[in-house]
Structure formats: structure tokens, C-alpha cells
């Protein structure tokens, strides 16, 4: 039964392609629809990637701060010194933001062939977000 379904599916695909290749009237608008979908999908994915690029340093900053607070809180309870919590949190937050910027640059190298392009996406995202040019 499965083999028959596979053969029928293959036959339907081949006959559809052959009918479209001959210029069937029912398939004349398919190319426009597919290219429009392609353009729309690229814009949506591009927007999502810009948001990931833009918020990655901020997310890693927060992860660094909260991770350092969680870790240093245990040490502060043991040492009876709470100032270390703030020092560790500030240091880890700055380090997290720097790592986020470096990751954006590495993604720029991997996807676009230039680290500056990755940093440009980050800069343009925040410039547009804050309305500063």
C-alpha cells in the first residue's frame, strides 16, 4: 500500500511539473506567488536575525550579572562581605557585553565574510531603535 502511495505521489508531481512546463494556464501565477513568498520570508528572517544581533550583548550582559550575583552571593554569605557581590556583578556584566559584541563579530565573519558587517548590523539596529543617526 505504501509503495502504491509513493508511486501515485511521484506520478502526481511529475505530471504537475510537465503540465506547468507546457505553459498550463492554471500555473501561470505560481512563479509570482513563490517569488513573493521568498521575498517575504527573507524579510521576516532578516528582521529576526537583526533582533538577535541587537539583543545578544544585552542578553549576555544580564546573564553575566545574574550569574555573578548567584555565585558571589554564596561566597559573600561565607565571607560576611557583601561588596564583592556588586564588584563581581559589574565585572561579569561588562564581560558578558563584550562577549556578546565579539559573538556578533564572529557571526558576521561566518555569515557575511567580514566582522565589521556584523558590528554594523548591531550599530544600525540600536541606531534605528533609539532614533539616532
CORNORUR-V203327 format. One record per backbone hydrogen bond with DSSP energy under -1.0 kcal/mol. CO is the residue of the C=O (numbers start at 1). NH is the residue of the N-H. Records with the same first field share a line. If there is no record, write none. Layout:
# CORNORUR-V203327
CO: NH + NH
This chain:
# CORNORUR-V203327
1: 5
2: 6
3: 7
4: 8
5: 9
6: 10
7: 11
8: 12
9: 13
10: 14
11: 15
12: 16
13: 17
14: 18
15: 19
16: 20
17: 21
18: 22
19: 24
20: 23
24: 27
25: 28
29: 33
30: 34
31: 35
32: 36
33: 37
34: 38
35: 39
36: 40
37: 41
38: 42
39: 43
40: 44
41: 45
42: 46
43: 47
44: 48
45: 49
46: 50
47: 51
48: 52
49: 53
50: 54
51: 55
52: 56
55: 59
56: 60
57: 61
58: 62
59: 63
60: 64
61: 65
62: 66
63: 67
64: 68
65: 69
66: 70
67: 71
68: 72
69: 73
71: 75
72: 76
73: 77
74: 78
75: 79
76: 80
83: 87
84: 88
85: 89
86: 90
87: 91
88: 92
89: 93
90: 94
91: 95
92: 96
93: 97
94: 98
95: 99
96: 100
97: 101
98: 102
99: 103
100: 104
101: 105
102: 106
103: 107
104: 108
105: 109
106: 110
107: 111
108: 112 + 114
114: 118
115: 119
116: 120
117: 121
118: 122
119: 123
120: 124
121: 125
122: 126
123: 127
124: 128
125: 129
126: 130
127: 132
